[in-house]
Amino acid sequence: MIYDGNCPFCNPHKDKEQNIIFENETCYFLQHNKQQDVLEGCGVIVPKNHHANAFELTREEWNDTYDLLQKAKAYLDQEYTPAGYTLGWNVGEVSNQFIFHSHFHVIPRYDDEPLAGKGIRYWLNQPENKREKLMMRK
């Protein structure tokens, strides 16, 4: 097993605020208590092996991620009744990855959120996010 002793996702049992909701042979679906105040029901699917990002996952880990995603959706639909989902991977510091263990965000979305209707592209597609190189080419 690929393991990092300092990684919180390699050691989910050590954090009393971390809840293992589901697991299969290669992955966990985790929910952290401190994330539930704004992003109610949110969680992450992480491989048990330490991989820096999603590009390093094995085919088995991809398949197990898919299986846990389906199980997590059924659970979240029953427990929280969201109106939609935002799903995603952050890869690298520039994308806001700050735990360098691959993790797939599963974020239930609700009609009564102040930012309902705003997804990943909303934040990335703001004029202030335009790269200078692209502006200079025109």
VOBA-1610 file (N, C-alpha, C; in pm, whole numbers, padded with zeros to 5 digits, always signed):
BEGIN
Met+00083-00118+00000Met+00000+00000+00000Met+00088+00125+00000Ile+00051+00221-00082Ile+00120+00349-00086Ile+00061+00434+00026Tyr+00148+00487+00116Tyr+00101+00548+00239Tyr+00189+00666+00277Asp+00128+00772+00330Asp+00201+00887+00383Asp+00153+00908+00527Gly+00240+00889+00622Gly+00204+00897+00764Gly+00151+01032+00808Asn+00181+01139+00734Asn+00136+01274+00770Asn+00011+01317+00696Cys-00040+01234+00608Cys-00154+01270+00524Cys-00286+01242+00595Pro-00376+01341+00606Pro-00503+01317+00673Pro-00592+01216+00601Phe-00580+01204+00468Phe-00662+01108+00396Phe-00604+00967+00401Cys-00474+00954+00429Cys-00416+00822+00452Cys-00452+00772+00592Asn-00493+00864+00680Asn-00518+00833+00820Asn-00654+00885+00866Pro-00763+00851+00797Pro-00892+00910+00835Pro-00938+00871+00976His-00889+00761+01028His-00929+00716+01162His-00869+00803+01272Lys-00762+00877+01241Lys-00695+00958+01343Lys-00766+01090+01372Asp-00854+01134+01283Asp-00925+01261+01301Asp-01066+01230+01352Lys-01093+01268+01477Lys-01224+01237+01537Lys-01338+01310+01467Glu-01309+01413+01388Glu-01410+01488+01314Glu-01440+01427+01177Gln-01355+01333+01135Gln-01369+01269+01003Gln-01457+01144+01016Asn-01556+01133+00930Asn-01648+01019+00933Asn-01635+00937+00805Ile-01608+00810+00822Ile-01608+00718+00708Ile-01752+00673+00690Ile-01817+00724+00587Ile-01958+00691+00562Ile-01968+00558+00491Phe-01884+00541+00388Phe-01879+00416+00312Phe-01734+00389+00276Glu-01705+00263+00251Glu-01576+00227+00194Glu-01592+00101+00112Asn-01501+00084+00019Asn-01492-00041-00055Asn-01346-00082-00053Glu-01307-00171-00139Glu-01172-00226-00132Glu-01063-00118-00143Thr-01084-00018-00230Thr-00975+00077-00255Thr-01004+00221-00215Cys-01127+00254-00177Cys-01163+00394-00154Cys-01254+00412-00032Tyr-01255+00537+00016Tyr-01348+00581+00121Tyr-01439+00691+00067Phe-01560+00701+00122Phe-01641+00822+00111Phe-01642+00883+00250Leu-01584+01003+00263Leu-01565+01069+00391Leu-01650+01195+00401Gln-01698+01222+00519Gln-01761+01350+00551Gln-01694+01403+00677His-01650+01528+00672His-01583+01591+00786His-01682+01683+00856Asn-01692+01671+00987Asn-01789+01750+01064Asn-01771+01900+01043Lys-01648+01947+01031Lys-01622+02091+01019Lys-01664+02148+00883Gln-01692+02063+00787Gln-01734+02109+00654Gln-01886+02115+00640Gln-01959+02070+00740Gln-02103+02052+00725Gln-02185+02178+00753Asp-02123+02284+00806Asp-02201+02402+00841Asp-02251+02478+00719Val-02171+02491+00615Val-02213+02560+00492Val-02247+02460+00383Leu-02163+02361+00366Leu-02181+02263+00257Leu-02246+02136+00312Glu-02370+02148+00356Glu-02440+02038+00421Glu-02443+01913+00333Gly-02391+01803+00390Gly-02391+01676+00320Gly-02268+01651+00236Cys-02180+01752+00222Cys-02065+01736+00132Cys-01970+01628+00183Gly-01896+01573+00092Gly-01798+01472+00126Gly-01696+01457+00015Val-01601+01369+00037Val-01499+01341-00063Val-01482+01191-00075Ile-01451+01150-00196Ile-01413+01011-00222Ile-01263+01011-00240Val-01194+00931-00158Val-01048+00927-00162Val-01001+00783-00175Pro-00896+00763-00255Pro-00838+00629-00259Pro-00765+00601-00128Lys-00762+00477-00088Lys-00689+00439+00033Lys-00539+00450+00011Asn-00494+00425-00111Asn-00353+00446-00145Asn-00327+00595-00164His-00211+00639-00123His-00175+00779-00136His-00132+00808-00280His-00214+00887-00349His-00182+00938-00482His-00196+01089-00475Ala-00103+01160-00534Ala-00107+01306-00529Ala-00230+01362-00600Asn-00273+01297-00707Asn-00386+01352-00783Asn-00457+01242-00861Ala-00568+01280-00922Ala-00654+01184-00993Ala-00586+01118-01111Phe-00486+01182-01168Phe-00418+01124-01284Phe-00335+01001-01248Glu-00313+00979-01119Glu-00234+00865-01073Glu-00318+00744-01031Leu-00451+00758-01035Leu-00537+00648-00991Leu-00528+00528-01084Thr-00542+00411-01026Thr-00547+00288-01106Thr-00688+00271-01162Arg-00702+00183-01257Arg-00835+00154-01312Arg-00928+00103-01202Glu-00877+00019-01114Glu-00959-00033-01003Glu-01005+00082-00912Glu-00918+00177-00884Glu-00956+00291-00801Glu-01060+00378-00870Trp-01048+00395-01002Trp-01150+00469-01077Trp-01285+00398-01068Asn-01284+00266-01087Asn-01407+00189-01080Asn-01468+00196-00940Asp-01385+00186-00837Asp-01434+00193-00701Asp-01482+00334-00666Thr-01420+00436-00724Thr-01468+00574-00706Thr-01608+00586-00764Tyr-01627+00532-00883Tyr-01760+00534-00946Tyr-01863+00464-00857Asp-01828+00346-00807Asp-01921+00272-00722Asp-01958+00351-00596Leu-01858+00414-00533Leu-01888+00493-00413Leu-01967+00618-00447Leu-01945+00676-00564Leu-02022+00793-00605Leu-02170+00758-00615Gln-02200+00644-00674Gln-02340+00602-00685Gln-02401+00574-00548Lys-02325+00512-00460Lys-02373+00483-00325Lys-02389+00612-00246Ala-02294+00704-00260Ala-02302+00833-00190Ala-02423+00913-00238Lys-02449+00913-00368Lys-02564+00987-00421Lys-02695+00932-00362Ala-02710+00803-00359Ala-02832+00743-00303Ala-02847+00783-00156Tyr-02738+00778-00082Tyr-02739+00816+00059Tyr-02773+00965+00075Leu-02708+01051+00000Leu-02731+01195+00011Leu-02872+01233-00033Asp-02920+01170-00139Asp-03058+01195-00184Asp-03158+01162-00073Gln-03136+01052-00006Gln-03228+01010+00101Gln-03215+01098+00225Glu-03091+01130+00265Glu-03068+01202+00391Glu-03087+01353+00380Tyr-03055+01411+00263Tyr-03051+01557+00252Tyr-03143+01615+00144Thr-03187+01535+00051Thr-03275+01576-00058Thr-03223+01699-00134Pro-03102+01693-00187Pro-03052+01808-00263Pro-03123+01822-00398Ala-03115+01941-00456Ala-03174+01967-00588Ala-03074+01940-00699Gly-02946+01926-00665Gly-02842+01901-00764Gly-02711+01872-00694Tyr-02605+01863-00774Tyr-02472+01833-00721Tyr-02366+01912-00795Thr-02261+01947-00726Thr-02138+01993-00788Thr-02034+01886-00755Leu-01967+01836-00858Leu-01867+01730-00844Leu-01735+01780-00900Gly-01624+01742-00837Gly-01499+01785-00897Gly-01373+01741-00826Trp-01265+01748-00905Trp-01129+01720-00860Trp-01051+01851-00868Asn-00972+01881-00769Asn-00872+01988-00778Asn-00738+01918-00791Val-00660+01959-00891Val-00530+01896-00914Val-00425+02006-00917Gly-00340+02008-00817Gly-00233+02106-00808Gly-00273+02228-00727Glu-00170+02295-00678Glu-00190+02411-00592Glu-00271+02521-00661Val-00246+02543-00790Val-00314+02649-00863Val-00465+02626-00872Ser-00508+02501-00858Ser-00652+02471-00862Ser-00712+02465-00722Asn-00635+02503-00620Asn-00678+02506-00481Asn-00671+02370-00413Gln-00590+02279-00466Gln-00566+02154-00395Gln-00466+02185-00284Phe-00504+02159-00160Phe-00410+02185-00050Phe-00383+02060+00034Ile-00457+01953+00010Ile-00421+01822+00062Ile-00380+01741-00060Phe-00253+01708-00068Phe-00201+01644-00189Phe-00215+01492-00184His-00340+01454-00163His-00387+01316-00173His-00514+01329-00257Ser-00520+01260-00366Ser-00634+01270-00457Ser-00765+01262-00381His-00856+01354-00411His-00989+01348-00349His-01091+01412-00442Phe-01204+01343-00456Phe-01312+01381-00545Phe-01425+01440-00461His-01453+01569-00484His-01555+01639-00406His-01695+01602-00454Val-01781+01571-00359Val-01922+01543-00384Val-01999+01645-00300Ile-02056+01746-00367Ile-02118+01858-00296Ile-02265+01868-00335Pro-02355+01832-00243Pro-02497+01850-00271Pro-02529+01999-00281Arg-02622+02034-00370Arg-02663+02174-00389Arg-02813+02184-00366Tyr-02855+02301-00315Tyr-02993+02320-00272Tyr-03053+02445-00335Asp-03184+02440-00362Asp-03256+02553-00422Asp-03250+02679-00338Asp-03242+02666-00207Asp-03247+02783-00119Asp-03109+02839-00083Glu-03003+02793-00148Glu-02869+02848-00125Glu-02861+02989-00183Pro-02789+03080-00120Pro-02769+03212-00179Pro-02699+03205-00316Leu-02614+03105-00337Leu-02544+03091-00466Leu-02601+02977-00550Ala-02727+02943-00529Ala-02791+02839-00612Ala-02781+02882-00758Gly-02750+02789-00844Gly-02737+02818-00986Gly-02595+02857-01026Lys-02507+02874-00929Lys-02368+02910-00957Lys-02282+02785-00939Gly-02221+02740-01043Gly-02136+02622-01038Gly-01990+02658-01051Ile-01909+02560-01082Ile-01764+02577-01093Ile-01729+02687-01193Arg-01793+02687-01307Arg-01760+02785-01411Arg-01792+02927-01368Tyr-01888+02946-01280Tyr-01922+03081-01234Tyr-01799+03151-01176Trp-01728+03084-01087Trp-01612+03146-01024Trp-01494+03156-01120Leu-01476+03059-01204Leu-01362+03060-01296Leu-01382+03156-01413Asn-01507+03185-01446Asn-01538+03263-01565Asn-01555+03412-01534Gln-01505+03460-01422Gln-01513+03600-01388Gln-01406+03679-01464Pro-01435+03801-01508Pro-01338+03881-01584Pro-01204+03896-01513Glu-01205+03907-01381Glu-01079+03923-01307Glu-00994+03796-01308Asn-01047+03685-01357Asn-00971+03561-01367Asn-00902+03546-01503Lys-00921+03641-01593Lys-00862+03632-01727Lys-00711+03647-01718Arg-00639+03560-01785Arg-00493+03560-01784Arg-00439+03677-01866Glu-00334+03739-01819Glu-00272+03852-01889Glu-00223+03811-02027Lys-00165+03692-02038Lys-00116+03644-02169Lys-00227+03646-02272Leu-00346+03601-02232Leu-00458+03597-02326Leu-00500+03739-02363Met-00498+03831-02268Met-00537+03969-02295Met-00436+04035-02390Met-00308+04000-02379Met-00203+04061-02462Met-00210+04009-02606Arg-00260+03889-02630Arg-00268+03831-02765Arg-00368+03903-02853Lys-00467+03964-02795Lys-00574+04025-02874Lys-00535+04157-02933
//
